[in-house]
Amino acid sequence: MATEIYRDAWGIPHLRAGSAAELAHAQGLVTARDRAWQLETERHRAQGTSASFLGGSALAWDLFARRAGLDDTARRCFADLERQDPGTARWVRAYVDGVNEGLAGSTAPEYARVGLTPGRWEAWTPLSVWLATHILFAGFPAKLWREQVAAHLDADAIGLFATDGPGTSGSNGWLVGGERTVTGQAVIAGDPHRWIEDPGVYQQIHLSCPEFDVVGLAVPGVPGIAHFGHTGSVAWAITNAMADYQDLYRERLRRTGAGVEALGPDGVWRRASRHTETIEVAGEEPVEVEVIETDRGPVIIGGPEGIDGDPVDLASAGSPGPADPLDAPAEPADPADPADPLAPPLAISLRYPPRVTGDLGFGALLPLLRARRVADVDRAFDRWAEPVNVVQAADTEGGVLHRVAGRVPRRAEANSLRVVPAWEPGHEWHGWHVPPRAGLTDSVAVMANQRGPAEPLGVEFAPPHRADRIAALLAGKERWSAADMPALHTDTHLASASALLDHLDALDDLTPEAAALRDRLRGWDRRMDAGSADAALYVAVRGAVVRRLAAHPAFAALTTPPAYPEVFQPWLALVPRVGFALEHLLRAEELYGIDRPAVVRAAVEDVALRPPAGVWGDTHRLAPWRALEPEQPYDEPGLSGDHDCVLCTSGVPGLTDRAARGPAARYVWDLARREDSRWVVPLGASGVPGSPHHRDQLPLWLAGDLVPVVTDWTRLKKETDV
């Protein structure tokens, strides 16, 4: 049969073909037509070549992508896929062929603005895009922050700042078993919290062939439907497990006449791979980057000469000269102490599973599409690699699944907490953890990045507020339907406000204006609604407290982060760290001598003198990330919600109320009748500016409404055969 492309009223593509390979080709083709600019941007980001047309603003990411070997890792993983699973490899190639066909002759308006011509996708490019999209999901740069906190405060302070910090991505998800639904069949619902991007990070799509018929949310540039799907008889969804599966090693490197060597845990200097690459930068001179990889992994910070490249005399740094590379260093200095005159230059390497195993988990994608029951989904996720997720699934026979999926190495606890010394034994990897499983409680399972089944695999998790709120709402009603779920998606209650409000409630001897503000917040319903003036007042006080705490002399040593590459700076900035950890900091028994009541008092007095004039939505506005700003700026709307609300629309407390992160999609999977399922994305199905489907779902997303999932081909409009 010919491959047919249909569209529904929202421009969502529905593809029907005679085989899985033909369908993959069509998926690549239609994605390239709908998201040409996005696909090329993602390909270049994965390769570390985005600065060639985006300019210096993209250089920091390109440097990281090159040094971390993202595209090279994807190439290795695809080569392994061809050996181990040639059927999936052919399927991926078919998708890539479709992308290249769709990109040929593309006239996306952004291309002309930057002088870009679509390039050619290679067979491994989808793996490269996947890896680049998720490499920071486990938040390994948080280990750099913990090093700072431990060095300048103490080890106990690490826990004070532990929370769902900057740069991490989470989600809400819940499964209601058939015993608790009006139909007797399960419902799965939720929303992934990611950077809100334009075009969106998820693509609504329907894929149908004789082997399978699946609706779900695809990642543009990657074949199939990995994260959220419904086959009619089984549905699945994921959230970030908050697992720790990437390690940072402090390396001792030295140059020799033959290249670069690294000191291993056995006291032996071994040759590290080394080469240089050139990064083209639009409007600027090219930048040369040295790419080094030790036995631990790619060096992503520093090198033999340290961070800034200043030459260092190896002999005076406490390490042997280059004449005998097998000699162990005599009395090496403590590399954790940069003030030590004998400390060697700083270099840090990254060890991450696909680089070690050559497997990115793409072998799970086709089995997921072919799944008919929960057991099939379970077996498919046995092949999952990264990111590490919590999975929920249910089928029409009453089967349910709640488990962790992904590869987490077994190693010393210190590896999970801090940057560990590469030259000391005891930090090697020793196999993989068995992914934990969990059950349902009263026919319900909730996942919101809290400590749950993944707890043995992680260090920092999201506060429990979202999970507790979802569970409480579900407990308040005996029977649920798919149509009931948007009320949970859009809940704005902010439980984490209690820590600050308790301090505020205890204040006395305030000025009349400040006392009136305190009394007003005492009566606030703690809902972060866009139209709430009380929410705006609370946020103003919260921001003032965050800034005052961050400016306190007790934290002075944390105000200037090390000169690490720019891509890691969001994890090292003090104000965001204080903002996201405010609840812990306010409730700690003691906080380094800081008079917290005095800090809260001063903040309330400040806000009372200059209160915000409007409502929460006046400053809490949608701020999507775009690789290239539009020629005609959009008027971005005000938002309800906040970081710890179920409606998780996150600014940075104390820094900005603008929200760049939030629900990148919402879904409700109904196992009783797939046609009663619903979904929505923040903007629209099309990535083409000016398209009627570029932003047509935004009003629904803002209101908490969802688009019907259509699977009846007679209700669709045929676009073309390919």
C-alpha positions in Angstrom: 0.0 0.0 0.0 1.0 3.6 -0.5 2.1 5.5 2.6 -0.6 8.0 3.4 -0.4 11.2 5.4 -3.5 12.6 7.0 -4.1 15.5 9.3 -6.7 16.2 12.0 -8.2 19.6 12.8 -5.1 20.6 14.8 -2.6 19.7 12.0 -1.4 16.7 13.9 0.0 14.1 11.4 -1.5 10.7 11.1 0.6 8.3 9.1 -0.5 4.9 7.6 1.9 2.6 5.7 2.4 -1.0 4.7 5.4 -1.7 6.9 7.3 -0.3 9.9 10.1 0.8 7.6 7.8 2.7 5.3 6.2 4.2 8.3 9.5 5.3 9.7 10.4 6.9 6.4 7.1 8.8 6.4 7.6 9.9 10.0 11.0 11.3 9.1 9.5 13.0 6.0 6.6 14.7 7.7 8.7 15.7 10.7 11.2 17.4 8.3 8.3 19.2 6.6 6.7 20.4 9.9 10.0 21.0 11.9 12.7 21.7 9.3 14.4 24.5 11.2 14.1 22.6 14.5 15.6 19.4 13.1 18.6 21.2 11.6 19.2 23.1 14.8 19.1 19.9 16.8 21.5 18.2 14.4 24.0 21.0 14.7 23.7 21.1 18.4 24.3 17.4 18.7 27.4 17.8 16.4 28.7 20.9 18.2 28.3 23.0 15.1 25.5 25.3 16.0 27.7 28.4 16.5 28.5 28.2 12.7 25.1 29.9 12.1 23.9 31.1 15.5 27.1 32.9 16.4 29.0 33.2 19.7 25.9 32.7 21.9 25.9 29.0 20.9 29.7 28.5 21.3 29.5 27.3 25.0 27.2 24.4 24.1 29.3 23.5 21.0 32.4 23.3 23.1 30.7 21.0 25.6 29.3 18.8 22.8 32.7 18.4 21.2 34.6 17.7 24.4 32.0 15.3 25.6 32.0 13.4 22.3 28.2 13.4 21.9 28.2 12.8 18.1 31.0 10.3 18.3 29.2 8.4 21.1 26.1 8.2 18.9 28.1 6.9 16.0 29.5 4.2 18.2 26.1 3.3 19.6 24.6 3.0 16.1 27.5 0.8 15.0 26.6 -1.5 18.0 23.0 -1.3 17.0 23.8 -2.6 13.5 25.6 -5.5 15.0 23.2 -6.4 17.8 19.8 -5.4 16.3 20.0 -4.9 12.5 16.3 -4.7 12.1 16.1 -1.6 14.4 19.1 -0.1 12.6 17.4 -0.5 9.2 14.3 1.1 10.7 16.3 4.1 12.0 17.9 4.4 8.6 14.5 4.5 7.0 13.6 7.4 9.3 16.8 9.3 8.4 16.1 8.8 4.6 12.7 10.4 5.2 14.2 13.3 7.0 16.8 13.9 4.2 14.0 13.7 1.6 11.9 16.2 3.6 14.7 18.6 4.2 15.8 18.7 0.5 14.7 22.0 -0.9 13.2 23.1 2.5 12.4 26.8 2.5 12.0 27.3 6.3 12.2 31.1 6.8 14.8 30.8 9.5 17.3 29.4 7.0 17.4 32.6 5.0 17.9 34.7 8.1 21.1 32.9 9.1 22.3 31.8 5.7 21.8 28.1 6.5 21.4 25.3 3.9 20.0 22.0 5.2 22.7 19.4 5.6 22.6 15.7 5.4 21.5 13.5 8.3 23.6 10.4 8.9 22.2 7.1 10.1 23.3 7.8 13.7 22.0 11.4 13.8 18.8 10.4 15.6 20.9 8.9 18.4 23.0 12.0 18.5 20.0 14.2 18.8 18.6 11.9 21.6 21.9 12.0 23.5 22.3 15.8 23.2 18.7 16.3 24.3 19.2 14.2 27.5 22.8 14.4 28.4 22.1 16.9 31.2 19.0 15.2 32.5 20.8 13.5 35.4 22.2 16.9 36.5 25.8 15.8 36.9 26.9 19.5 37.1 25.3 19.5 40.6 28.4 17.7 41.7 30.4 20.8 40.9 28.0 22.8 43.1 28.3 20.2 45.9 32.1 20.6 45.7 31.7 24.3 46.2 29.4 24.0 49.1 31.5 21.4 50.9 34.7 23.4 50.3 33.3 26.7 51.5 30.8 25.7 54.1 30.8 22.0 55.1 29.5 18.6 53.9 26.3 19.1 55.9 25.4 22.1 53.8 25.0 19.9 50.7 21.7 18.6 52.1 20.5 22.1 52.8 20.7 23.0 49.1 19.4 19.7 47.9 16.3 20.1 45.8 15.1 20.0 42.2 17.6 22.6 41.2 18.3 24.6 38.1 18.6 22.7 34.8 16.9 19.5 35.9 13.7 18.3 34.2 10.8 16.6 35.9 7.3 15.5 35.3 4.0 14.6 36.9 2.4 11.3 36.1 -0.3 9.2 37.7 -2.0 5.9 37.1 -5.5 5.2 38.3 -6.4 1.5 38.1 -9.7 0.2 36.8 -11.0 -0.3 40.4 -11.0 3.5 40.8 -12.4 4.6 37.4 -16.0 4.9 36.1 -15.3 2.6 33.1 -13.5 -0.2 35.0 -10.4 0.4 32.9 -7.2 2.3 33.9 -6.4 5.9 33.1 -2.9 7.3 32.9 -2.3 11.0 32.9 0.4 13.5 33.4 2.7 16.2 32.0 6.4 16.2 31.3 8.2 19.4 32.7 10.9 20.5 30.3 12.1 23.7 28.8 9.3 25.2 26.8 10.7 25.5 23.3 9.4 26.9 20.1 9.0 24.6 18.2 8.0 22.2 21.0 10.1 19.4 22.3 7.2 16.9 21.7 5.4 16.1 18.5 1.9 14.7 18.6 1.7 11.9 16.1 -0.2 8.8 15.0 1.7 5.9 13.4 -0.2 3.0 11.8 0.9 -0.1 9.9 0.0 -3.8 9.9 2.4 -4.4 12.9 1.1 -1.6 15.1 -1.2 1.4 15.5 0.1 3.9 18.1 -0.7 7.5 19.1 1.8 9.4 21.2 4.3 12.1 21.8 7.5 11.7 19.7 10.8 13.6 20.0 11.4 15.4 16.7 14.4 13.8 15.1 13.9 10.4 16.7 11.8 7.6 15.2 8.9 6.0 17.0 7.2 7.1 20.2 9.5 6.6 23.2 8.1 8.4 26.2 4.3 8.5 26.0 2.2 6.2 23.8 -1.1 4.4 23.5 -1.6 1.4 21.2 -5.2 0.9 22.0 -4.7 -2.1 24.3 -1.8 -0.8 26.3 -0.5 2.7 27.2 2.6 4.0 28.9 4.2 7.2 30.3 7.4 8.2 32.0 8.8 10.8 34.4 12.5 11.6 35.2 13.6 9.1 37.9 16.1 11.7 39.2 18.7 8.8 39.2 22.4 9.5 39.3 24.2 7.6 36.5 27.0 9.9 35.4 30.3 10.5 37.2 32.8 13.3 37.3 36.5 12.5 37.9 39.2 14.9 38.8 42.1 14.0 36.5 45.8 14.4 36.7 47.0 15.1 33.2 50.5 15.8 31.8 51.8 16.4 28.4 54.6 14.3 26.9 56.4 14.4 23.6 53.8 11.9 22.3 50.6 13.6 23.6 48.7 13.6 26.9 48.8 11.1 29.7 46.5 10.6 32.7 47.2 9.1 36.1 45.1 6.0 36.8 44.1 4.4 40.1 46.9 1.9 39.9 49.5 4.7 40.0 50.3 4.3 36.3 50.3 7.1 33.7 48.5 6.0 30.6 48.1 7.6 27.2 44.9 9.6 26.8 43.4 10.0 23.4 43.8 13.5 22.1 43.0 15.5 19.0 41.9 19.1 18.1 38.8 20.2 16.4 37.8 23.6 15.0 34.5 25.2 15.7 33.3 27.7 13.2 31.6 30.8 14.7 29.4 33.0 12.6 30.7 36.6 12.6 33.8 35.6 14.6 37.1 33.8 14.3 37.0 30.0 14.5 37.8 28.5 17.9 40.1 25.5 18.3 39.2 23.0 21.0 41.4 20.2 22.3 39.4 17.0 22.8 40.9 14.6 25.4 39.6 11.3 26.7 41.1 9.3 29.6 40.2 5.8 30.7 37.3 7.3 32.7 35.8 9.4 29.9 36.0 12.6 28.0 37.6 15.6 29.7 34.9 18.3 29.8 36.6 20.8 32.0 40.2 22.0 31.9 43.2 20.1 30.6 46.9 19.5 31.2 47.3 23.3 31.8 44.2 23.8 33.9 41.0 25.7 33.1 42.5 28.7 31.4 45.2 26.9 29.5 48.2 28.5 31.4 51.3 26.4 31.0 52.4 24.7 34.2 55.7 23.1 35.1 54.8 19.5 35.8 57.8 18.9 38.0 56.9 21.8 40.3 53.3 20.6 40.4 54.3 17.5 42.3 54.2 15.0 39.4 57.1 13.4 37.5 58.5 14.7 34.3 57.5 13.2 31.0 60.7 11.1 30.7 59.2 8.0 32.4 55.4 7.8 31.9 55.2 4.7 34.1 56.4 6.3 37.2 53.8 7.1 39.9 53.9 10.7 41.3 56.0 11.1 44.4 54.0 12.7 47.3 51.3 14.2 45.1 49.6 17.3 46.3 45.9 17.3 47.2 44.2 18.2 44.0 41.1 19.2 45.9 42.9 22.2 47.3 43.5 24.7 44.6 45.4 26.9 47.0 48.1 24.3 47.4 51.1 25.4 45.4 51.8 21.8 44.5 48.2 21.2 43.3 48.2 20.0 39.7 46.2 21.8 37.1 42.4 21.1 37.1 40.8 18.7 34.7 37.5 16.9 35.1 36.3 14.0 33.0 32.7 12.7 32.5 31.8 9.1 32.5 28.4 8.3 31.1 26.8 4.9 30.3 26.5 5.1 26.5 30.1 6.1 26.2 31.0 3.0 28.2 28.6 0.5 26.7 28.0 1.6 23.2 24.3 1.3 23.8 21.8 4.1 23.8 18.7 1.9 24.3 17.2 2.4 20.8 16.5 -1.3 20.8 13.5 -0.5 23.0 11.7 1.7 20.5 10.3 -0.9 18.0 9.2 -3.3 20.8 7.3 -0.4 22.4 5.4 0.3 19.2 4.5 -3.4 18.9 3.4 -3.8 22.5 0.0 -5.2 23.2 0.1 -5.8 26.9 1.9 -4.5 30.0 4.3 -7.4 29.8 5.4 -6.3 26.3 6.1 -2.7 27.6 8.0 -4.2 30.5 10.2 -6.3 28.3 10.8 -3.3 26.0 11.9 -1.1 28.9 14.4 -3.8 30.0 16.4 -2.6 26.9 16.1 1.1 27.9 19.4 3.0 28.6 19.0 6.7 29.3 17.7 8.9 30.6 16.7 6.8 33.6 12.9 7.1 34.0 10.0 5.9 36.1 7.6 4.1 33.9 3.9 3.6 34.3 1.8 1.4 32.0 -1.7 -0.3 32.0 -3.5 -2.5 29.6 -7.1 -3.5 28.8 -6.7 -6.8 30.6 -6.1 -5.1 34.0 -2.3 -5.3 33.9 -0.4 -2.4 35.5 3.3 -1.5 35.6 5.3 0.9 37.9 9.0 0.5 37.5 12.3 2.3 36.9 13.9 1.8 33.5 17.5 2.7 32.5 21.1 1.9 33.3 22.7 3.0 36.6 26.2 1.9 37.4 27.2 0.3 40.7 30.0 2.2 42.3 31.1 3.9 45.5 28.7 6.3 47.2 31.2 9.1 46.9 30.9 9.0 43.1 27.2 10.0 43.3 27.9 12.9 45.6 31.1 14.7 44.5 33.9 14.9 41.9 36.1 12.0 42.8 39.9 11.6 42.2 40.7 9.5 39.1 44.0 8.4 40.5 42.6 6.8 43.7 41.2 3.3 43.7 37.7 2.6 44.7 35.8 4.7 42.2 35.5 2.3 39.3 32.1 1.0 38.0 31.2 -2.6 38.8 28.2 -3.6 36.8 24.6 -2.2 36.9 21.8 -1.8 39.4 18.7 -3.9 38.8 16.0 -1.3 38.1 13.6 -1.1 41.1 9.8 -1.8 40.9 6.8 -0.6 42.8 3.2 -1.4 43.1 0.0 0.6 43.4 -1.6 1.9 46.6 -5.4 1.8 46.7 -5.2 1.3 42.9 -3.2 4.5 42.4 0.4 5.2 41.6 1.8 8.7 41.5 5.2 9.8 40.1 6.4 13.4 40.4 10.2 13.0 40.7 9.9 12.5 44.5 11.7 9.8 46.5 9.9 6.7 45.3 11.0 3.5 43.6 14.1 5.3 42.2 15.3 6.4 45.7 18.2 3.8 45.9 19.5 5.2 42.6 19.6 8.9 43.2 20.9 11.6 45.5 18.6 14.7 45.1 14.9 14.4 44.3 12.1 16.8 43.9 10.3 17.9 47.1 7.3 15.7 47.8 4.7 18.5 47.4 3.5 17.7 43.8 3.3 14.0 44.5 1.5 14.5 47.8 -0.9 16.9 46.3 -1.8 14.6 43.4 -2.3 11.7 45.8 -4.5 13.8 48.0 -6.6 15.0 45.1 -7.0 11.4 43.8 -8.0 10.2 47.3 -10.8 12.8 47.4 -12.9 11.0 44.9 -13.8 7.3 44.6 -14.2 7.0 40.8 -12.4 8.9 38.2 -12.8 9.4 34.4 -10.5 10.6 31.7 -12.5 13.9 31.5 -11.7 14.6 35.2 -7.9 14.7 34.8 -7.3 18.2 33.6 -8.4 19.5 37.0 -5.3 17.8 38.4 -3.0 19.0 35.6 -3.9 22.6 36.5 -3.9 22.6 40.3 -2.1 25.6 41.6 -1.9 24.9 45.4 1.6 25.8 46.7 2.4 23.7 49.7 6.0 24.8 49.9 4.9 28.3 50.8 4.4 27.1 54.4 8.1 27.5 55.4 8.2 31.2 54.5 4.6 31.9 55.7 5.4 30.3 59.1 8.3 32.7 59.5 6.1 35.6 58.4 3.3 34.6 60.8 5.7 34.7 63.8 6.8 38.3 63.2 5.6 41.2 65.4 6.6 44.8 65.9 6.2 45.4 62.2 5.3 48.8 60.6 1.6 49.2 59.9 2.2 48.6 56.2 4.2 45.4 56.8 1.7 44.2 59.4 -1.1 44.6 56.8 0.9 42.7 54.3 1.6 39.9 56.8 -2.1 39.7 57.7 -3.1 39.6 54.0 -0.8 36.7 53.3 -2.2 34.9 56.4 -5.5 34.8 54.6 -4.1 33.8 51.2 -5.4 30.5 49.8 -1.9 29.6 48.7 -3.0 29.2 45.1 -0.6 30.5 42.4 -3.3 31.7 40.0 -2.3 34.1 37.3 -5.0 36.6 38.4 -4.0 36.5 42.1 -2.7 39.7 43.6 -1.9 37.8 46.8 0.3 35.3 44.9 2.1 38.3 43.5 2.7 39.6 47.0 3.9 36.3 48.2 6.4 36.0 45.3 7.7 39.5 45.9 8.4 38.6 49.6 9.9 35.3 48.6 12.2 37.0 46.1 13.3 39.5 48.6 14.1 36.8 51.1 16.1 34.8 48.5 18.2 37.8 47.5 18.9 38.8 51.1 20.0 35.3 52.0 22.2 35.0 48.9 23.8 38.3 49.9 24.5 37.3 53.5 28.2 37.1 54.4 27.8 33.5 55.4 27.5 32.6 51.7 30.0 35.1 50.4 32.4 32.4 49.2 29.7 30.9 47.0 28.9 34.1 45.1 31.8 33.7 42.7 31.8 30.3 41.1 34.9 28.7 39.7 35.8 29.5 36.1 34.2 26.4 34.8 32.8 26.4 31.2 29.7 28.6 30.7 27.4 25.6 30.1 27.7 24.6 33.8 27.2 28.1 35.3 23.4 27.7 35.9 24.2 24.9 38.4 26.7 27.2 40.2 24.8 30.4 40.5 24.0 31.2 44.1 20.7 33.0 43.8 18.9 30.2 42.0 20.4 27.7 44.4 19.0 29.6 47.3 15.7 30.1 45.6 15.0 26.5 44.9 16.3 25.4 48.3 14.5 28.1 50.2 12.2 25.7 52.1 15.2 23.7 53.5 17.2 26.9 54.3 14.3 28.4 56.3 13.5 25.2 58.2 17.0 24.1 59.1 17.7 24.1 62.8 20.5 26.5 62.3 21.8 28.3 59.3 25.4 29.4 59.8 24.5 32.2 62.2 22.0 33.8 59.9 19.2 35.6 61.7 16.4 34.3 59.5 13.6 36.2 61.2 15.5 39.4 60.7 15.9 38.5 57.0 12.2 37.8 56.6 11.3 41.0 58.5 13.5 43.1 56.3 12.1 41.5 53.1 8.5 42.1 54.3 9.2 45.7 55.1 10.9 46.2 51.7 7.9 44.8 49.8 5.4 46.7 52.0 7.1 49.9 50.9 7.1 49.0 47.2 4.4 46.3 46.7 3.8 44.8 43.3 1.1 46.7 41.5 -0.6 43.9 39.7 -1.2 40.1 39.8 1.0 37.1 39.5 0.5 36.6 35.8 1.8 40.1 35.1 5.3 39.0 35.8 5.0 35.2 35.5 4.9 35.0 31.8 5.7 32.3 29.3 9.3 32.6 27.9 9.9 29.8 25.4 13.5 29.0 24.4 14.1 29.7 20.7 17.4 29.1 18.8 16.5 32.2 16.8 14.2 34.9 18.1 11.2 35.6 15.7 11.3 38.7 13.5 7.8 39.6 14.9 7.9 39.0 18.6 5.0 37.3 20.2 3.1 38.7 23.2 3.7 35.9 25.6 0.9 35.3 28.1 0.7 35.3 31.8 0.8 31.9 33.6 -0.7 30.3 36.7 1.4 27.8 38.7 4.8 27.7 40.2 7.8 25.4 40.7 6.2 23.2 43.4 2.6 23.3 42.1 1.2 20.4 40.2 0.9 23.1 37.5 4.7 23.4 37.5 5.5 26.6 35.5 8.9 27.5 36.8 10.7 30.8 37.0 13.8 31.3 39.2 12.9 32.6 42.6 14.8 35.8 43.4 16.0 36.2 39.9 13.1 36.2 37.4 9.4 35.3 37.4 9.4 34.5 33.7 8.8 30.8 33.1 11.0 29.0 30.6 10.1 25.6 32.0 6.8 23.9 32.5 4.4 21.3 31.0 5.9 20.5 27.6 2.8 18.5 26.9 -0.2 17.1 28.7 -1.8 13.8 28.1 -4.7 11.6 29.4 -4.6 7.9 28.2 -7.9 6.2 28.5 -7.7 2.4 28.4 -11.4 1.9 28.1 -11.6 3.8 24.8 -8.6 5.3 23.1 -10.8 7.9 21.4 -11.6 9.4 24.8 -7.9 10.1 25.4 -6.8 13.7 25.2 -3.5 15.7 24.8 -2.1 19.1 24.2 1.2 20.9 23.6 2.1 24.5 24.6 2.1 25.9 21.1 1.1 23.7 18.2 1.8 20.8 15.9 3.7 22.9 13.3 7.1 24.5 13.7 6.6 26.8 10.8 6.0 30.5 11.8 2.8 31.8 10.3 1.3 28.3 10.0 -2.3 28.1 11.3 -1.1 25.3 13.5 2.0 27.0 14.9 0.4 28.3 18.1 -3.3 27.2 17.8 -3.1 24.9 20.9 -1.7 27.7 23.2 -5.1 29.0 24.3 -6.1 25.4 25.3 -2.8 24.8 27.0 -3.3 28.0 29.0 -6.8 27.1 30.0 -6.0 23.5 30.9 -8.1 22.1 28.0 -7.0 19.2 25.9 -7.3 18.2 22.2 -9.2 15.0 21.4 -7.1 12.1 20.2 -8.5 11.0 16.8 -7.9 7.5 15.5 -10.9 7.2 13.1 -9.4 7.6 9.7 -12.8 8.8 8.3 -12.5 11.9 10.5 -9.2 12.9 9.1 -8.2 14.9 6.1 -5.9 13.2 3.7 -2.9 15.4 2.8 -0.9 13.2 0.4 0.5 9.8 -0.5 4.3 9.3 -0.4 
